[in-house]
């Protein structure tokens, strides 16, 4: 689909008039509304990144505008005074976007205008309605670490393999020096929230207020200086190391101070690990977003028409259908291998145990298995014409480097900073330390393809590489992640597109194709793909349930364990917990539900996003008939950037129809 840059519909044509002293003055020069929008958009995007320095680091904002050259050395100002000034500026920018008449803009710029207004409304809603700044303890604790972590990840690699130029390390020092002041503001905001009853849930206080603050104090005091010592090669090495160590000590002291404030204010026993450690005033559940706030996020942030109540009711038949498919496929696999396994859910566990016996014996073998799986995936896409894959494309898989292992469990994809012309995205797999049990459970040969499809090809790696190829045609506003990249301050509008695409990619490989009637997966690999699908299907039930009061927290934990892990019994039942496998399942389930409690609506974006792509594809097929091309549809979707389908569905379909009519 080709990007159009139309002149505004309301441009006045010049009128020939007779020259006389009574003639009206010459008409003003025509105004190009798209050009007006482009200038306003640039102002907005640059201001946005000046207010969200860690998001700017993630996106490579320093390459977008000279005024952002030192942005990687800064942290966000969450003070009440700064937020009030910021909100006033958001209001001014919103009024300017509103003043641009939609009919005067080209279709794509109308979409971008709607995106910008929705982003501004989200940020104003966060500050003025929800007062999230008083309770986002995970944002306050994680934001400085993420900023430095992304700086190190994106550093220049020297010929000797060391990370970072002198300037890059000076910016790390500058950002680290800002942490004490940043955390002091955070403490004031949290204290105001505690006084007003607008506080974090006790689980957030425990996880981030106590546990993460200790971990971050350790990181800035010891780990970061050690990373500097092993990488800094600049002529000013000794001076830089001394400055980094001093800044790290001060940052560590600040994290310890925040920890002590939370411990003394909210906990009876700061060494405890459950609600009994918390003071009575803070023990009640405080995680639920509430139905009104959840529906607002659905409609406004994600551009969905459904309500939380509708999604909750619709979710369970979908979960049951996927479970039934898994049970039947496990039975077929067992029969084909002549395995004697029980019927039903127990049989699924038995088949997974059998499949785990075929697994890499070391991390090196695991890495090679992921690489060879990537080759298979790319070859399949070329053979089936699902994508136009360049000859030079390959799915690179890298063992997670030591600085990132604390923040990546299993595998993850890190896109290249989009506004930088240099850099590549990385598909990381975290080494197990040659742990045979972990290799069998998480990285066995049947499980590999589904994870590789999601994080690699045709999931995140392919998606971001295609978007990067077309980044000059994707509006800068479509890359922004209002609130934060990934925590409870996030809008999550990008997640619906990115995670929806990754889950769609998993499902796409299971579909029959003319050149592959059984799809990509073997039956054994397909079973793991269905397990990943079940996991995301259930997220919709749990997330909508816990945030609207339809599902209690511990009920959600048990539901997860029984449904995804096929482990019967309540996670609060001492008899069920006698089983080590059930205890492990409940522990994992509790961690998952805790994450959903922190981040309302994020957990649903995988399945909802996938379903939106499938529905849009179905409409395109009905509209185009024999002229429909999966390859063209996929490219048209990816060229929209990371915004929800609700913004661009009609424009995408119109573009496909126009392209088909041109042949």
C-alpha positions, 0 to 999 in steps of 0.5 A: 500500500502506497503512502499518499501525500495529498494536498488539503481538500480545502485549498482555494484555487486562485481566481482570475479577476480584473485588475482595478482599484476595486479588486480584492487583494490577492488570495493567500497562498494555499495551505498544505494541511499535511505540511502543517500537521508534520510540523506540529507532529515534530513539535509534539514528538520532540516535546514528548521525548523531552518529558520521557527520557527513558522512552527516548532512549528506547526509541533512539530519540537523540537521533531525531532532533538536535535538542535531544542530544543529551536526553540519554543523560536525563530522567523524568521529572515526576514532581507535581510542579513539573506535571502541572506544567506538562499537562498545560503543554499537553492541553495546548498541543491537543488544541492545535491538533484539534484545530486541524480539520480532519477533512483537509488531511490525507487519510494517513494523517487523519489517523496520525492526528487521532493517535496524537489526540488519544495519546495526550488524552491518556496522559492527562487522564493518568495525571488528573483523573487516576492520579497514577503518579501517586502509586506507580511504585514499579515505574519509579523503581524500574525506570532508572534501571531500564534507562541505563540498561537500554543505554548499555544495550545500545552502546557502540561496540569497539573493534576490541568488543568493548561497549561504549564510547566516552560520550556514551559512558558520560551519559550513563554517569549523568543519568545515574547522578540524577537518581537520588533526586528522582527517587526523592520525588518518587518518595514524596509522590508515594507518601501523598498517595498513601495519605490520600488512600491512593496507594499501590497494592501490598504486592507492589509494595513488597515486590518493588518497594522492598525487593526491587529497591534492594536489587537496584541498590546492588546493581548501581553500587556494584554491577554497573561500576563492574560493567564500566571497568570491563568496558570503558576504553576511553582516554579518560578511563580512570576519571570516568570509572571514578565518576561512575563509582561515585554516582553508583554509590549515591544511587545505591544509597538513594534506593536503600533510602526508598526501601527503608521508607517503604519498610518503616511506613508499610511493613510490620516485618520487612523480612516477610514474604506475604501479606502477614508482613504488611501493616494492617492498614495496607493489607487489603487488595488494592490492585483492581483498576475497576470496571470504569477505568478498565473500559476507558482503557479498552475504548480509549487506549486500545480502540476496542468497542467491547467492554470488560464484561463482554470480554470476560464472558466471551473468553471462557468458551475460547479457553475450553476450545483450545484445551479440548484441542490440546487434549485431542492432539496429545491423544493422537501424538501418544497413539502415533508414538505408542505411548501408554498415557492416561486420557484427558488432562493427565494425558497432556502432562504425560505427553509433555513429559515424553516430549521433554526427553528430546532436548538440547544437552547444553546451552550451546546445543540449544542456541544451535537448535534455535538457529536451525529452527530459524532457517526452517521458518524462513525457508517455509515462508519463502516456499509458501509466499506468506512474505517477501523475504529478502535473500539476505535476511536471516534470523539471528539468535544470540545468547543474552549477554550478562548485563541483560540476564537479570531482566530477561527470563527465557527469551525476549526481543529487543528492537533497534532504536527506531529513530537511529539509522544504525543498530539492529534488533536482537533476539535473545535466549537466556542461557540456562547454565546447562541446566538439563531440567530447564532445557527439557522443560522450556527448550526441548526440540518440540517447544523451540519453533513456537517460541522462535516464531513469536520472538523471531520469525515471522514474529517480533524480529521480522515485524520490526525489521520490516517496520524499520525498512519503512520507518520513513513512511511511518509517522513518528507519533506511531512509535511513541509509548505514552506513559512508559515503555513497559510498566504500570504507567504504560498506555499499551497501545503498541502492545496490541499491534506488536504482541498481537502480530507475534501471536498471529505469527504463531497461529499463521504457521499452523494454518494449511497452505497450498504448498504445505497442507499441514502447515509448518508444525509437526504434531508435537510442535503444534501441541506447544503452539496450542499451549502458548495459545491457551496461555494467552486465551486465559489471560483475557479471562483473568485480566478482565476478571481480577480488574473488575471484581469478577475474579478474586486474586487467589481464584485467578491463581488457581484457575491459571494452574488448573487450566494452563498447567493441567494441575488440579487442586486449589493453590490454597489447599495444603493437600494439593500443595504436597505435590512439588509439581503443583507447588511449582505451578502455583508459584508460577501462576501467582507470579503471572497473576501478579504481573497482570494485576500491575498492568491492566489491559496489557495481558489481553493484547496478545489474543485480542490483537491476534483476533483483530488481525485475523478479522481484518484479513477475513474482511480483505479476503472477502473484499478482494476475492481471487485478487487477495494476496497474503503477502500484500496483506501482511506487508500492508499491516506491518507498514502501519506501525505499532498502533491498534487496528481500530485506527487504520482498518478502513484505510488499510482495506481501501489501500488494498482495494486500490492496489488490486484495482491497479493490476 
